[in-house]
Amino acid sequence: MSLNRPFTRRSLLAGAAAAGAAAGLSPFSRAMAAGTLTVGFVYVGPRDDYGYNQAHAEGAAALKSISGIKVIEEENVPETVVVQKTMESMINLDGAGLVFPTSFGYFDPHMLKMCEKYPKVQFRHCGGMWTAGKHPVNAGSYFGYIDEGQYLSGIVAGHATKSKKLGFVAAKPIPQVLRNINAFMLGAKASNPDATVQVIFTGEWSMPVKEAEAVNSLADQGVDVVTCHVDSPKVVAETSVKRGMFVCGYHADQKPLAGDKYLTGAEWNWKTVYEGFAKDMMAGKPIGNFVRGGIKEGLVKTSAYGPAVSDAARKQADAAKAEFMKDGGFAIFKGPVKDNKGKEVIAAAKTYGQTDVWLESMDWLVEGVVGSTS
């Protein structure tokens, strides 16, 4: 569902900027003077990908019914200088005052350059890279503790597996991905101590051929439940079903793809973040530069249970979810924990809560995970 708008915007950008200068008032200034906030969303892939981009697009859709807010979107924008042109066109053609460049690679240098060039425009990036005192004050980041959802998926997967072999298709061994893999393993261990998780890294956020190959390899090894951390779980879900495996989703709801083979999934709920930012900005309030939250804060949710999920699995997962909802939450990473090389990475008396920055430097795989970060 390509919009074909990036090319049109970019080709008109120079003329629009000149016209705005001649009029003496930028589109952003005119929009704010009229009481309208234009919010721009930039996606690295299609916004109907059943994954990362769709989760953001669903959050953006929630803003469209709010009076005084105009939403503009661009999909399939690469992590190159092209995204700078897209953001600049949103500002100069549409008067965007709040821009969400959603992909990991948009932040540095692309978003940071736009922040410096347009200090009156607010930019918020999905990820954990903004640092106070280092980055511009009109920049910021937001992210959710989706490893909570992965932990719950692990519990359900542990109940569902007969082979005791679970699979995880992942893009890159960065801390956010490793945290999800480890949480899934720890959840599975809580319900099935003998379960293991075989992980395969594709090396790319979106590589359908490698994702299909990874799923087929897992199936050949006897894996019977699969989850993932790639931009679009579509290929993983569809290939898993073809091989007769159960699916735990990620980013968005993949039940339309997996049908009765869908167990549950870890989903983003970006509506909470986007509505909060936009409403605060409309009210003239400062918006947060570093926003985080999990299930309790409404930034993360889980997919509805599929028909194959047992009553015992539902009961255990629901009990764990209730713990996440309490003040202080439930600690996924609580010692003693060893990595899959036998080294103790979390001591017996140590607990790392969700907000602990140490978790954002994770470079190991927990005991029970079959695979390597190198």
Secondary structure, DSSP 8 states (H G I E B T S, - for coil): ----HHHHHHHHHHHHHHHHHHHTS-HHHHHHHTT-EEEEEE-SS-TTSSSHHHHHHHHHHGGGGSTTEEEEEE-S--SSHHHHHHHHHHHHHH-EEEEEE-SGGGIIIIIHHHHHH-TTSEE-EESS---TTTS-TT--EEEE-THHHHHHHHHHHHHH-SSSEEEEEES---HHHHHHHHHHHHHHHHH-TT-EEEEEE-SSSS-HHHHHHHHHHHHHTT--EEEEESS-THHHHHHHHHTT-EEEEEES--HHHHGGGEEEEEEE-THHHHHHHHHHHHTT----SEEEE-TTTTSEEE----TT--HHHHHHHHHHHHHHTSTT---SEESSEEBTTS-EEE-TT-EE-TT-GGGGG----BTTEES---
